[in-house]
Amino acid sequence: MSPSSPTSFLLSVTFHSDWGVTTGTGVAGGVDSVVEKDERGLPIVRATVLAGVVREQSLLAAQALDDGSGRSWRAFASALFGSDLAPRLVTFSDARLIDPPADPTDLIHEVISLSIDERTGTAREDFLRIFERAGACRLRGEVTLSDVDRDGRPLTWSDEQRDAAELLLALSGLLVRAIGSNRAVGDGVCDVLIHADHEPGDTRAVKDWCRTQLGRWKGRGAPQVPAADATAAAAPVLKASPAPTAAGTFHEATLTVDLRTPVVSYQVPMSNEIRSLDFLRGTVLLPWVHRLITRTVAQAPGAPEALVQEVRDAVVNGELLVSDGVVSYQGERGLPMPLVLSSPKVGQGAESQEPKTAEGEGDGEMRVCNRMRAEEPEHEVHKPLRNGYVFPAAGARGAPALIGRQSTAHDAATGAARDGQLYLVRALPAGLSLQATVTVSTRLYQRIGEQLEALAGTGHRARLGARRLSGTFGETECTLSAFAPSPAPPSSSPRRTGRASTPESGTGAWTPGPRRATSPGPPAWPSRPARSSR
């Protein structure tokens, strides 16, 4: 493990009673409150819930470690979990079932409750509630220390800093007594264990380790959290543009992004809805790709400092480019929906308004009219298609179905939900596959080609998009293919004026006129298809 590689600790949650982290939604005419489930239909504890309960207890654990001798541990805990001015340095993942049953319904059951009138001692009318509960079980997650700061600069955790963070997290987890709703009546009783090497449910082993570490840290203050090297923050140097680039002087590779959790592709929020695009911008992918290449080159044996600086300056000098990541279907990258397509409105005699599914099922294929090749039928009213993508090889079209998750902002002072602070987060669903193009100049490829080819075919974990530090969103696996030469598009020829003559043979011949003076411009980069206006 390199010094800047992420450090992870195993997290396990063992429930000893019925529990449930509810979503706040229900089923009309049935259950009033359902527990949150993953894509398999199994109950799950989201990363935001784990981060909240552990952070709450970390303040108590830090106060006890300080023991009135200072505030070093409390400052360490505050820096670890972040604040309004600085992002957190620790990230939690969702906790999932370790040994799930074959049938998810075997673990989830319904509970009926009612409200008692204090005056009469009888049940109150219209206060009958049915909600879901999950039985006792064990779940597993992960806690990761960040390896980059908010500016993307690498963070190096020393052994002392890692041990201090693990001790604080382990003590905070042991202080958690219950998770989920209805904790006041005995639901959600659990043990939360955070330790690098422990068996889920082995509370004694974690307590013994904490006891040993407390003896080691007795009378010592907490260390400072790691800070990025100031020398690594040097601004990139913009060099003079090279001569116009000829064809065949670029190398391209395909970056495949597999979404392990939902990913929020930032779009301007509207009211209490945090919206998401249906693709990942290249501005999101470029910083991660640039850091990966820079780190790989810097860690190569015998890499000269001049080469590392050259890779550092590759973006501003136009030698590294990453396109938008768009959805792929059956290995084919989607193209933006052309503006010339339309389809019949519902009830206008169309055979079916439901597109065929990936498995080939459905009532039939949707009829689509290309207005550049044929007129719309006079007896049908058509609507233009403006959203989604087309996949010519597969003969299909579609768009990612964004998911939504409701959350409530909590008051830091009281711990209760704030009034009017309910919001909805839209995100690209887990399991989706996106593809983007990574382009480097041949001159740079000749310098670092060996390091780039070492990255090909290997999956790299990455947190991308908005709200990625919450743990519930942004976890992806990125795979880079091998680089191959890619010809640059031809430069636009100077504008010519004159009259075109049309011989009998049908070919057009230009009568040259005066040419406009042009100056050599920057290299002509391969362009991606322009997105249609929405």
C-alpha positions as a Python dict, from the first residue, in 0.01 Angstrom:
ca = {
    (1, 'M'): (0, 0, 0),
    (2, 'S'): (136, 338, -97),
    (3, 'P'): (144, 614, 162),
    (4, 'S'): (-138, 798, -12),
    (5, 'S'): (-359, 492, -68),
    (6, 'P'): (-691, 487, 118),
    (7, 'T'): (-684, 320, 459),
    (8, 'S'): (-995, 115, 539),
    (9, 'F'): (-1132, -36, 859),
    (10, 'L'): (-1390, -311, 878),
    (11, 'L'): (-1725, -209, 1025),
    (12, 'S'): (-1979, -462, 1152),
    (13, 'V'): (-2325, -408, 1298),
    (14, 'T'): (-2486, -688, 1501),
    (15, 'F'): (-2854, -634, 1582),
    (16, 'H'): (-2992, -813, 1887),
    (17, 'S'): (-3357, -712, 1842),
    (18, 'D'): (-3603, -607, 1574),
    (19, 'W'): (-3484, -299, 1390),
    (20, 'G'): (-3556, -82, 1093),
    (21, 'V'): (-3423, 230, 928),
    (22, 'T'): (-3742, 358, 769),
    (23, 'T'): (-3778, 563, 453),
    (24, 'G'): (-4077, 768, 566),
    (25, 'T'): (-4290, 622, 287),
    (26, 'G'): (-4557, 356, 289),
    (27, 'V'): (-4791, 153, 71),
    (28, 'A'): (-5141, 283, 13),
    (29, 'G'): (-5389, 59, 193),
    (30, 'G'): (-5110, -144, 353),
    (31, 'V'): (-4788, -74, 539),
    (32, 'D'): (-4758, 282, 668),
    (33, 'S'): (-4377, 278, 700),
    (34, 'V'): (-4134, 49, 516),
    (35, 'V'): (-3770, -18, 599),
    (36, 'E'): (-3501, 88, 357),
    (37, 'K'): (-3385, -193, 127),
    (38, 'D'): (-3103, -243, -119),
    (39, 'E'): (-3131, -359, -479),
    (40, 'R'): (-3177, -719, -357),
    (41, 'G'): (-3477, -630, -144),
    (42, 'L'): (-3280, -681, 181),
    (43, 'P'): (-3274, -432, 470),
    (44, 'I'): (-2975, -199, 476),
    (45, 'V'): (-2823, 66, 700),
    (46, 'R'): (-2720, 363, 488),
    (47, 'A'): (-2381, 528, 527),
    (48, 'T'): (-2543, 855, 631),
    (49, 'V'): (-2704, 679, 928),
    (50, 'L'): (-2378, 517, 1037),
    (51, 'A'): (-2184, 842, 1000),
    (52, 'G'): (-2443, 1024, 1210),
    (53, 'V'): (-2451, 784, 1505),
    (54, 'V'): (-2071, 736, 1513),
    (55, 'R'): (-2004, 1109, 1486),
    (56, 'E'): (-2242, 1178, 1774),
    (57, 'Q'): (-2053, 937, 1999),
    (58, 'S'): (-1710, 1052, 1880),
    (59, 'L'): (-1752, 1382, 2064),
    (60, 'L'): (-1811, 1193, 2390),
    (61, 'A'): (-1517, 958, 2326),
    (62, 'A'): (-1287, 1251, 2245),
    (63, 'Q'): (-1392, 1435, 2559),
    (64, 'A'): (-1311, 1127, 2767),
    (65, 'L'): (-972, 1084, 2598),
    (66, 'D'): (-884, 1446, 2671),
    (67, 'D'): (-957, 1381, 3040),
    (68, 'G'): (-952, 1752, 3116),
    (69, 'S'): (-592, 1787, 2998),
    (70, 'G'): (-667, 1977, 2679),
    (71, 'R'): (-876, 1965, 2364),
    (72, 'S'): (-646, 1779, 2124),
    (73, 'W'): (-876, 1476, 2085),
    (74, 'R'): (-1184, 1692, 2040),
    (75, 'A'): (-1003, 1892, 1773),
    (76, 'F'): (-895, 1565, 1608),
    (77, 'A'): (-1256, 1436, 1608),
    (78, 'S'): (-1388, 1762, 1464),
    (79, 'A'): (-1131, 1757, 1185),
    (80, 'L'): (-1199, 1388, 1116),
    (81, 'F'): (-1574, 1432, 1069),
    (82, 'G'): (-1552, 1775, 907),
    (83, 'S'): (-1739, 2099, 954),
    (84, 'D'): (-1909, 2370, 752),
    (85, 'L'): (-1568, 2499, 644),
    (86, 'A'): (-1378, 2175, 584),
    (87, 'P'): (-1495, 1841, 440),
    (88, 'R'): (-1474, 1522, 641),
    (89, 'L'): (-1169, 1299, 622),
    (90, 'V'): (-1356, 975, 693),
    (91, 'T'): (-1615, 805, 472),
    (92, 'F'): (-1859, 528, 562),
    (93, 'S'): (-2009, 274, 326),
    (94, 'D'): (-2355, 120, 348),
    (95, 'A'): (-2381, -176, 586),
    (96, 'R'): (-2520, -482, 407),
    (97, 'L'): (-2627, -826, 529),
    (98, 'I'): (-2345, -1077, 564),
    (99, 'D'): (-2548, -1397, 518),
    (100, 'P'): (-2871, -1298, 344),
    (101, 'P'): (-3157, -1548, 336),
    (102, 'A'): (-3273, -1697, 10),
    (103, 'D'): (-3606, -1518, 45),
    (104, 'P'): (-3589, -1157, 172),
    (105, 'T'): (-3939, -1187, 317),
    (106, 'D'): (-3805, -1436, 574),
    (107, 'L'): (-3620, -1149, 743),
    (108, 'I'): (-3882, -873, 721),
    (109, 'H'): (-4213, -881, 907),
    (110, 'E'): (-4491, -638, 988),
    (111, 'V'): (-4573, -495, 1328),
    (112, 'I'): (-4902, -335, 1430),
    (113, 'S'): (-4911, -49, 1678),
    (114, 'L'): (-5175, 191, 1807),
    (115, 'S'): (-5201, 497, 2027),
    (116, 'I'): (-5368, 490, 2371),
    (117, 'D'): (-5581, 779, 2489),
    (118, 'E'): (-5438, 901, 2821),
    (119, 'R'): (-5781, 1003, 2955),
    (120, 'T'): (-5979, 689, 2876),
    (121, 'G'): (-5705, 430, 2854),
    (122, 'T'): (-5852, 299, 2528),
    (123, 'A'): (-5725, 295, 2175),
    (124, 'R'): (-5759, 622, 1986),
    (125, 'E'): (-5948, 620, 1659),
    (126, 'D'): (-5754, 647, 1332),
    (127, 'F'): (-5423, 585, 1511),
    (128, 'L'): (-5362, 227, 1396),
    (129, 'R'): (-5022, 192, 1230),
    (130, 'I'): (-4860, -96, 1043),
    (131, 'F'): (-4485, -76, 987),
    (132, 'E'): (-4208, -309, 880),
    (133, 'R'): (-3935, -446, 1102),
    (134, 'A'): (-3629, -657, 1028),
    (135, 'G'): (-3516, -938, 1256),
    (136, 'A'): (-3184, -977, 1435),
    (137, 'C'): (-2895, -1009, 1190),
    (138, 'R'): (-2539, -900, 1113),
    (139, 'L'): (-2428, -645, 858),
    (140, 'R'): (-2089, -543, 727),
    (141, 'G'): (-1956, -214, 596),
    (142, 'E'): (-1634, -20, 564),
    (143, 'V'): (-1481, 299, 701),
    (144, 'T'): (-1223, 471, 480),
    (145, 'L'): (-981, 752, 557),
    (146, 'S'): (-962, 1003, 274),
    (147, 'D'): (-643, 1004, 66),
    (148, 'V'): (-704, 1347, -93),
    (149, 'D'): (-811, 1683, 42),
    (150, 'R'): (-1086, 1903, -99),
    (151, 'D'): (-848, 2040, -363),
    (152, 'G'): (-749, 1694, -483),
    (153, 'R'): (-402, 1703, -329),
    (154, 'P'): (-278, 1373, -181),
    (155, 'L'): (-293, 1316, 194),
    (156, 'T'): (-43, 1091, 367),
    (157, 'W'): (-154, 927, 693),
    (158, 'S'): (131, 833, 926),
    (159, 'D'): (107, 521, 1143),
    (160, 'E'): (40, 739, 1447),
    (161, 'Q'): (-244, 925, 1275),
    (162, 'R'): (-400, 602, 1147),
    (163, 'D'): (-385, 443, 1494),
    (164, 'A'): (-541, 752, 1653),
    (165, 'A'): (-823, 757, 1398),
    (166, 'E'): (-888, 385, 1442),
    (167, 'L'): (-895, 417, 1822),
    (168, 'L'): (-1139, 708, 1814),
    (169, 'L'): (-1366, 532, 1564),
    (170, 'A'): (-1357, 204, 1757),
    (171, 'L'): (-1449, 373, 2088),
    (172, 'S'): (-1724, 572, 1918),
    (173, 'G'): (-1872, 256, 1769),
    (174, 'L'): (-1873, 79, 2105),
    (175, 'L'): (-2074, 367, 2254),
    (176, 'V'): (-2355, 326, 2000),
    (177, 'R'): (-2639, 137, 2166),
    (178, 'A'): (-2916, 140, 1904),
    (179, 'I'): (-2983, 236, 1542),
    (180, 'G'): (-3306, 309, 1360),
    (181, 'S'): (-3657, 410, 1460),
    (182, 'N'): (-3845, 318, 1779),
    (183, 'R'): (-3524, 296, 1982),
    (184, 'A'): (-3710, 421, 2288),
    (185, 'V'): (-3916, 100, 2300),
    (186, 'G'): (-3623, -139, 2258),
    (187, 'D'): (-3589, -168, 1881),
    (188, 'G'): (-3254, -141, 1707),
    (189, 'V'): (-3031, -263, 1994),
    (190, 'C'): (-2695, -338, 1836),
    (191, 'D'): (-2317, -354, 1863),
    (192, 'V'): (-2116, -140, 1620),
    (193, 'L'): (-1758, -260, 1585),
    (194, 'I'): (-1490, -69, 1391),
    (195, 'H'): (-1149, -230, 1370),
    (196, 'A'): (-909, -319, 1091),
    (197, 'D'): (-905, -692, 1171),
    (198, 'H'): (-1193, -845, 1365),
    (199, 'E'): (-1463, -1104, 1321),
    (200, 'P'): (-1812, -952, 1295),
    (201, 'G'): (-1977, -975, 1636),
    (202, 'D'): (-1650, -1031, 1828),
    (203, 'T'): (-1702, -748, 2075),
    (204, 'R'): (-1449, -877, 2326),
    (205, 'A'): (-1161, -869, 2075),
    (206, 'V'): (-1233, -505, 1985),
    (207, 'K'): (-1264, -405, 2350),
    (208, 'D'): (-934, -575, 2433),
    (209, 'W'): (-763, -391, 2147),
    (210, 'C'): (-907, -59, 2263),
    (211, 'R'): (-791, -129, 2620),
    (212, 'T'): (-437, -191, 2494),
    (213, 'Q'): (-439, 126, 2285),
    (214, 'L'): (-570, 335, 2576),
    (215, 'G'): (-268, 230, 2780),
    (216, 'R'): (-42, 333, 2494),
    (217, 'W'): (-207, 675, 2448),
    (218, 'K'): (-245, 752, 2818),
    (219, 'G'): (-115, 1100, 2894),
    (220, 'R'): (-60, 1177, 2526),
    (221, 'G'): (-257, 1415, 2313),
    (222, 'A'): (-400, 1334, 1976),
    (223, 'P'): (-189, 1407, 1666),
    (224, 'Q'): (-283, 1658, 1403),
    (225, 'V'): (-478, 1533, 1103),
    (226, 'P'): (-268, 1503, 787),
    (227, 'A'): (-232, 1807, 565),
    (228, 'A'): (-144, 1821, 197),
    (229, 'D'): (214, 1898, 108),
    (230, 'A'): (240, 2267, 25),
    (231, 'T'): (506, 2194, -236),
    (232, 'A'): (261, 1970, -420),
    (233, 'A'): (21, 2262, -458),
    (234, 'A'): (236, 2445, -711),
    (235, 'A'): (26, 2591, -989),
    (236, 'P'): (57, 2420, -1329),
    (237, 'V'): (269, 2600, -1585),
    (238, 'L'): (107, 2697, -1912),
    (239, 'K'): (351, 2653, -2198),
    (240, 'A'): (346, 2800, -2545),
    (241, 'S'): (115, 2620, -2784),
    (242, 'P'): (298, 2375, -3011),
    (243, 'A'): (275, 2384, -3387),
    (244, 'P'): (-49, 2260, -3547),
    (245, 'T'): (-82, 1889, -3487),
    (246, 'A'): (-94, 1651, -3778),
    (247, 'A'): (-325, 1353, -3806),
    (248, 'G'): (-239, 1044, -3607),
    (249, 'T'): (-74, 1225, -3315),
    (250, 'F'): (-324, 1134, -3046),
    (251, 'H'): (-388, 826, -2839),
    (252, 'E'): (-728, 735, -2698),
    (253, 'A'): (-862, 489, -2443),
    (254, 'T'): (-1210, 406, -2322),
    (255, 'L'): (-1288, 471, -1957),
    (256, 'T'): (-1567, 246, -1829),
    (257, 'V'): (-1737, 366, -1510),
    (258, 'D'): (-1946, 101, -1331),
    (259, 'L'): (-2171, 249, -1062),
    (260, 'R'): (-2161, 49, -737),
    (261, 'T'): (-2389, 294, -558),
    (262, 'P'): (-2612, 573, -689),
    (263, 'V'): (-2417, 870, -823),
    (264, 'V'): (-2538, 1230, -817),
    (265, 'S'): (-2429, 1413, -1133),
    (266, 'Y'): (-2467, 1772, -1020),
    (267, 'Q'): (-2737, 1986, -1172),
    (268, 'V'): (-2868, 2315, -1039),
    (269, 'P'): (-3110, 2230, -754),
    (270, 'M'): (-3472, 2336, -779),
    (271, 'S'): (-3660, 2414, -458),
    (272, 'N'): (-3605, 2119, -222),
    (273, 'E'): (-3499, 1880, -500),
    (274, 'I'): (-3132, 1804, -564),
    (275, 'R'): (-3142, 1714, -930),
    (276, 'S'): (-2905, 1498, -1132),
    (277, 'L'): (-2802, 1483, -1496),
    (278, 'D'): (-2829, 1157, -1689),
    (279, 'F'): (-2455, 1160, -1766),
    (280, 'L'): (-2130, 1240, -1586),
    (281, 'R'): (-1958, 1557, -1699),
    (282, 'G'): (-1602, 1536, -1818),
    (283, 'T'): (-1517, 1799, -1558),
    (284, 'V'): (-1603, 1536, -1294),
    (285, 'L'): (-1396, 1259, -1451),
    (286, 'L'): (-1094, 1470, -1553),
    (287, 'P'): (-964, 1549, -1199),
    (288, 'W'): (-978, 1182, -1099),
    (289, 'V'): (-807, 1062, -1419),
    (290, 'H'): (-541, 1331, -1385),
    (291, 'R'): (-468, 1237, -1022),
    (292, 'L'): (-449, 868, -1112),
    (293, 'I'): (-199, 925, -1394),
    (294, 'T'): (7, 1173, -1192),
    (295, 'R'): (27, 938, -894),
    (296, 'T'): (121, 641, -1113),
    (297, 'V'): (401, 834, -1283),
    (298, 'A'): (529, 977, -952),
    (299, 'Q'): (547, 628, -796),
    (300, 'A'): (730, 474, -1092),
    (301, 'P'): (1090, 381, -1000),
    (302, 'G'): (1337, 643, -1119),
    (303, 'A'): (1074, 887, -1246),
    (304, 'P'): (1244, 1227, -1291),
    (305, 'E'): (1088, 1531, -1129),
    (306, 'A'): (1066, 1705, -1465),
    (307, 'L'): (843, 1425, -1598),
    (308, 'V'): (612, 1447, -1294),
    (309, 'Q'): (577, 1821, -1347),
    (310, 'E'): (509, 1765, -1716),
    (311, 'V'): (222, 1530, -1630),
    (312, 'R'): (99, 1779, -1372),
    (313, 'D'): (77, 2046, -1644),
    (314, 'A'): (-82, 1815, -1904),
    (315, 'V'): (-437, 1947, -1859),
    (316, 'V'): (-364, 2318, -1890),
    (317, 'N'): (-136, 2251, -2188),
    (318, 'G'): (-406, 2061, -2376),
    (319, 'E'): (-235, 1722, -2367),
    (320, 'L'): (-498, 1539, -2156),
    (321, 'L'): (-869, 1540, -2230),
    (322, 'V'): (-1162, 1344, -2087),
    (323, 'S'): (-1505, 1347, -2250),
    (324, 'D'): (-1842, 1321, -2078),
    (325, 'G'): (-1937, 977, -1948),
    (326, 'V'): (-2261, 864, -2113),
    (327, 'V'): (-2466, 550, -2063),
    (328, 'S'): (-2372, 236, -2255),
    (329, 'Y'): (-2597, -53, -2355),
    (330, 'Q'): (-2458, -394, -2449),
    (331, 'G'): (-2113, -235, -2472),
    (332, 'E'): (-2225, 40, -2710),
    (333, 'R'): (-2193, 401, -2604),
    (334, 'G'): (-2512, 602, -2640),
    (335, 'L'): (-2543, 898, -2874),
    (336, 'P'): (-2755, 1203, -2790),
    (337, 'M'): (-3111, 1186, -2916),
    (338, 'P'): (-3129, 1355, -3259),
    (339, 'L'): (-3368, 1648, -3284),
    (340, 'V'): (-3535, 1504, -3596),
    (341, 'L'): (-3703, 1206, -3426),
    (342, 'S'): (-4063, 1203, -3311),
    (343, 'S'): (-4316, 945, -3195),
    (344, 'P'): (-4697, 927, -3192),
    (345, 'K'): (-4874, 1055, -2886),
    (346, 'V'): (-5074, 813, -2674),
    (347, 'G'): (-5414, 737, -2823),
    (348, 'Q'): (-5318, 838, -3177),
    (349, 'G'): (-5332, 490, -3326),
    (350, 'A'): (-4983, 384, -3222),
    (351, 'E'): (-4940, 12, -3181),
    (352, 'S'): (-4763, 55, -2847),
    (353, 'Q'): (-4616, 337, -2645),
    (354, 'E'): (-4395, 107, -2440),
    (355, 'P'): (-4038, 52, -2565),
    (356, 'K'): (-3901, -296, -2574),
    (357, 'T'): (-3704, -391, -2263),
    (358, 'A'): (-3344, -510, -2254),
    (359, 'E'): (-3467, -869, -2237),
    (360, 'G'): (-3682, -823, -2546),
    (361, 'E'): (-4010, -830, -2356),
    (362, 'G'): (-4291, -578, -2387),
    (363, 'D'): (-4603, -511, -2585),
    (364, 'G'): (-4406, -406, -2889),
    (365, 'E'): (-4157, -159, -3021),
    (366, 'M'): (-4229, 213, -3014),
    (367, 'R'): (-4277, 369, -3355),
    (368, 'V'): (-4031, 650, -3431),
    (369, 'C'): (-4045, 886, -3726),
    (370, 'N'): (-3734, 1047, -3877),
    (371, 'R'): (-3855, 1381, -4010),
    (372, 'M'): (-3548, 1413, -4237),
    (373, 'R'): (-3652, 1103, -4429),
    (374, 'A'): (-4032, 1112, -4420),
    (375, 'E'): (-4321, 1335, -4327),
    (376, 'E'): (-4522, 1269, -4015),
    (377, 'P'): (-4850, 1087, -4092),
    (378, 'E'): (-5138, 1327, -4135),
    (379, 'H'): (-5376, 1120, -3920),
    (380, 'E'): (-5137, 1111, -3620),
    (381, 'V'): (-5020, 1375, -3377),
    (382, 'H'): (-4650, 1333, -3304),
    (383, 'K'): (-4435, 1464, -3022),
    (384, 'P'): (-4063, 1536, -3067),
    (385, 'L'): (-3815, 1320, -2877),
    (386, 'R'): (-3581, 1537, -2674),
    (387, 'N'): (-3442, 1317, -2397),
    (388, 'G'): (-3235, 1003, -2384),
    (389, 'Y'): (-2988, 833, -2613),
    (390, 'V'): (-2989, 616, -2922),
    (391, 'F'): (-2789, 296, -2971),
    (392, 'P'): (-2768, 237, -3347),
    (393, 'A'): (-2598, -103, -3336),
    (394, 'A'): (-2856, -243, -3093),
    (395, 'G'): (-3145, -62, -3261),
    (396, 'A'): (-3260, 77, -2929),
    (397, 'R'): (-3311, 405, -2750),
    (398, 'G'): (-3364, 501, -2388),
    (399, 'A'): (-3240, 698, -2090),
    (400, 'P'): (-3126, 607, -1737),
    (401, 'A'): (-3412, 595, -1489),
    (402, 'L'): (-3302, 826, -1208),
    (403, 'I'): (-3382, 716, -857),
    (404, 'G'): (-3493, 941, -571),
    (405, 'R'): (-3415, 930, -200),
    (406, 'Q'): (-3579, 1153, 58),
    (407, 'S'): (-3383, 1285, 354),
    (408, 'T'): (-3438, 1528, 637),
    (409, 'A'): (-3192, 1783, 767),
    (410, 'H'): (-3137, 1758, 1144),
    (411, 'D'): (-3072, 2032, 1394),
    (412, 'A'): (-2715, 1997, 1525),
    (413, 'A'): (-2815, 2133, 1867),
    (414, 'T'): (-3121, 1915, 1937),
    (415, 'G'): (-3059, 1619, 1706),
    (416, 'A'): (-3423, 1635, 1593),
    (417, 'A'): (-3551, 1689, 1242),
    (418, 'R'): (-3585, 2050, 1137),
    (419, 'D'): (-3923, 2181, 1029),
    (420, 'G'): (-3956, 2221, 655),
    (421, 'Q'): (-3617, 2062, 582),
    (422, 'L'): (-3735, 1759, 384),
    (423, 'Y'): (-3548, 1728, 54),
    (424, 'L'): (-3523, 1483, -234),
    (425, 'V'): (-3198, 1365, -393),
    (426, 'R'): (-3202, 1236, -750),
    (427, 'A'): (-2920, 1010, -867),
    (428, 'L'): (-2806, 776, -1140),
    (429, 'P'): (-2893, 420, -1029),
    (430, 'A'): (-2643, 162, -911),
    (431, 'G'): (-2553, -100, -1170),
    (432, 'L'): (-2538, 151, -1456),
    (433, 'S'): (-2236, 149, -1687),
    (434, 'L'): (-2099, 470, -1839),
    (435, 'Q'): (-1828, 520, -2097),
    (436, 'A'): (-1599, 815, -2163),
    (437, 'T'): (-1294, 877, -2382),
    (438, 'V'): (-952, 963, -2240),
    (439, 'T'): (-728, 1135, -2495),
    (440, 'V'): (-357, 1212, -2457),
    (441, 'S'): (-114, 1359, -2707),
    (442, 'T'): (127, 1121, -2869),
    (443, 'R'): (418, 1328, -2741),
    (444, 'L'): (303, 1269, -2381),
    (445, 'Y'): (218, 906, -2453),
    (446, 'Q'): (571, 842, -2573),
    (447, 'R'): (695, 973, -2237),
    (448, 'I'): (457, 786, -2004),
    (449, 'G'): (319, 510, -2225),
    (450, 'E'): (456, 235, -2001),
    (451, 'Q'): (278, 375, -1696),
    (452, 'L'): (-47, 425, -1891),
    (453, 'E'): (-48, 69, -2019),
    (454, 'A'): (7, -56, -1663),
    (455, 'L'): (-328, 101, -1572),
    (456, 'A'): (-518, -74, -1853),
    (457, 'G'): (-761, -349, -1756),
    (458, 'T'): (-737, -285, -1382),
    (459, 'G'): (-1041, -168, -1187),
    (460, 'H'): (-985, 139, -970),
    (461, 'R'): (-1224, 246, -697),
    (462, 'A'): (-1331, 608, -719),
    (463, 'R'): (-1583, 836, -552),
    (464, 'L'): (-1740, 1062, -810),
    (465, 'G'): (-2019, 1316, -827),
    (466, 'A'): (-2191, 1530, -568),
    (467, 'R'): (-2254, 1412, -208),
    (468, 'R'): (-1987, 1146, -254),
    (469, 'L'): (-1849, 1191, 98),
    (470, 'S'): (-2181, 1079, 247),
    (471, 'G'): (-2095, 719, 157),
    (472, 'T'): (-2441, 647, 17),
    (473, 'F'): (-2358, 806, -318),
    (474, 'G'): (-2062, 816, -553),
    (475, 'E'): (-1891, 476, -522),
    (476, 'T'): (-1775, 356, -864),
    (477, 'E'): (-1523, 125, -1025),
    (478, 'C'): (-1334, 274, -1318),
    (479, 'T'): (-1152, 64, -1577),
    (480, 'L'): (-925, 208, -1845),
    (481, 'S'): (-871, 21, -2171),
    (482, 'A'): (-544, 9, -2363),
    (483, 'F'): (-449, 322, -2555),
    (484, 'A'): (-456, 318, -2934),
    (485, 'P'): (-361, 582, -3195),
    (486, 'S'): (-647, 806, -3297),
    (487, 'P'): (-625, 1038, -3599),
    (488, 'A'): (-707, 1400, -3534),
    (489, 'P'): (-991, 1552, -3735),
    (490, 'P'): (-871, 1751, -4037),
    (491, 'S'): (-822, 2121, -3977),
    (492, 'S'): (-1083, 2343, -4135),
    (493, 'S'): (-957, 2473, -4466),
    (494, 'P'): (-937, 2850, -4524),
    (495, 'R'): (-1257, 3004, -4646),
    (496, 'R'): (-1257, 3042, -5024),
    (497, 'T'): (-1472, 3270, -5231),
    (498, 'G'): (-1569, 3239, -5595),
    (499, 'R'): (-1830, 3086, -5818),
    (500, 'A'): (-1883, 2716, -5868),
    (501, 'S'): (-1916, 2591, -6220),
    (502, 'T'): (-2115, 2279, -6297),
    (503, 'P'): (-1981, 2088, -6596),
    (504, 'E'): (-2196, 1843, -6782),
    (505, 'S'): (-2032, 1560, -6595),
    (506, 'G'): (-2204, 1680, -6279),
    (507, 'T'): (-1890, 1753, -6081),
    (508, 'G'): (-1839, 2095, -5927),
    (509, 'A'): (-1520, 2291, -5982),
    (510, 'W'): (-1421, 2593, -5775),
    (511, 'T'): (-1292, 2914, -5927),
    (512, 'P'): (-1047, 3027, -5661),
    (513, 'G'): (-1087, 3372, -5513),
    (514, 'P'): (-888, 3570, -5260),
    (515, 'R'): (-810, 3384, -4937),
    (516, 'R'): (-844, 3524, -4587),
    (517, 'A'): (-521, 3534, -4392),
    (518, 'T'): (-517, 3282, -4108),
    (519, 'S'): (-284, 3223, -3819),
    (520, 'P'): (-187, 2881, -3688),
    (521, 'G'): (-413, 2777, -3402),
    (522, 'P'): (-394, 2519, -3126),
    (523, 'P'): (-389, 2147, -3200),
    (524, 'A'): (-712, 2011, -3343),
    (525, 'W'): (-852, 1776, -3076),
    (526, 'P'): (-1094, 1493, -3145),
    (527, 'S'): (-1437, 1630, -3074),
    (528, 'R'): (-1718, 1446, -2901),
    (529, 'P'): (-2073, 1455, -3038),
    (530, 'A'): (-2250, 1771, -2929),
    (531, 'R'): (-2535, 1714, -2686),
    (532, 'S'): (-2875, 1807, -2814),
    (533, 'S'): (-3043, 2099, -2647),
    (534, 'R'): (-3294, 1996, -2389),
}
